[in-house]
Amino acid sequence: MAGCRLKVDGAGGSIAGPVADFVGALAERAGLGRRPAYWLRLAADEITTNIVQHGYRGRCGVVDLEGGIEAGALWLCIEDDAPAFDPRRYDPAPRLAVPLPVREQGGYGLMLAIGKVDEFRYQYVGGRNRNTLIMRLTGSGEAHGGVDAERAGGV
């Protein structure tokens, strides 16, 4: 299948709606079940939100998404021009060490997002961050849904 693309401007309003629509359509085209489609949308939302909030820091910036289905997998590539940031190197351990009553909210989304896709890749190429999310398809078109898919419950 040929890839499909979306370019969104990270400045101003939220990009969550267009990203969710794009990823949802891609997941539907791949025949993903409800659970893996949810995890893929969640991962894409977390990555793109972090790009806008932390990478661009409210300044004008574009986020490019491209996705496709090939070789028994759905892939989604998210690229941006923000400063280099490899989400795999983000360590939530210091936040988790703080007692719950005084712990700041947030800061765990990347860990969740990366853990719920079958494969996550990061590259810094030509001055751009490239985050690639992969959901492998089984014979039925259903994705594996990440390492903890069964704990997703009704999602």
N, C-alpha and C positions, 0 to 999 in steps of 0.2 A: 504494500500500500504506500502510495506517495505520502510524504509528510504534510502536515498542516501547520500553519504559523499564526502567531498573534504577537503584535507589538503594542505595548501599553506604556503610556507616559506615567512615570512614578511620581511626578509633581502634582500637587493639588489633591484631588479627591482619591478615594480608595480604589485600588485596582482589584480588590477581592472578587467583585461580581464578574467582571470579564474573565478573570483567571478561572474562577469556578465553572463558568459556562464552557470555556474552552476545554478544560480538563474533563468535565462531565461528558461533553460530546465525544471526546477522544476515547474515554473509558467505555461509553456506550457502543461506539463503533468497533471496539476491540471485543465486546461481549463480556466485559468484566462484571462480576457479581456486585451486589450492593456493598459488601464489606471492603473488598479491595479497591473499589472505586472511591469509597469514602476515605480510605487511608491515602490514596494517591492525591485526592483533592486537598486533604489536610496538609500533606507534605508540601504540595505546590503552594498553598496559601502561606504556610510558615516561611518557606524560602523566599517568596516574593515580598512578603511583609517585612522580613528582615532586610532585604535589599533596599527597600524604600526607606524604612525607618532608621536603620543603622548604617547602611552603605552610602546612600545618597544624603541621609540626614536632612530630609525635607527639601533639598535642592532638586532642580530639574534633572531628570535622568530617565532613561528608557530601559524597560525590561522586555527582552525578546523570549518568546516561548515557541518551541517547535516540537512536534510530537509525531509519532508514527507507530506502525505495527509491522514487525518483521521478525523472522527467525524465531517464532514462538514467544515473542515478548512485545509488550507495549513499552515504548520509551518516551520520555519527556525531557527535553533539554531546556534549561532556563539560563539565559545569559544576561550579563549586565556590565556596565563600565565603572562600577564603584571600585574603591580600593580592594585589593586582593583579600579574600577571606575564604578560608577552607572550613566549612561547617564541621568537618570530621575532627578538627582540632579544638573545637569548643568543648570545654570541660565544665560540666555543671556540678562537679563534686564539691567545690568550695561552697556553693549555695546550699547543697544538700546537707552539709555538715553543720549548718546553723540550725538551732532548735526551731521547730515549727512555729511556735507563737511569735517569734521575732524575725522569721524568714521573710525576705522580700518576695512579692509575687512575681511570677514570670521567670523567663530564662531557661525553660525546660522544653520549649517547642521544637528546637532543632534535634534534640536527643530523641524525642518522640517521632518526629517526621522521618528521620533517617532510619530509625529502627523498624518502621512499618512498611517500607518498600523492600522488594526483594534484593535490589542492588542499588547502591548510591555511588556515584563517581563525581570527583571534582577535578577540574583542571583550570589553570590560569594560562590562557592562550591569547596572544596578540593584545595584551592589555585588558582582557575581559575575563570575568569569572564565568565558568561554565559548570553548572550543576546538572547532572543527568540522573533521573529517577527511572528505574526499570522495574516493571512488574512482569514476571514470567507467566506465560499462559499454559494451562494444562490442556489436555486434549479437548475438554469441553468448552474452552475459551475462558474458563475461570482462572483468575490469578492465584498464586500461592498466598499473597497478601502479607508478606513480611514474616519475621520470625515469631511473632506472637499473635498471629491472626485469630487463633481460636479464643484468645482472651478478649477479643473485641466484643463479644456478646452479641447483642441484637443489632449492632451496627453493620 
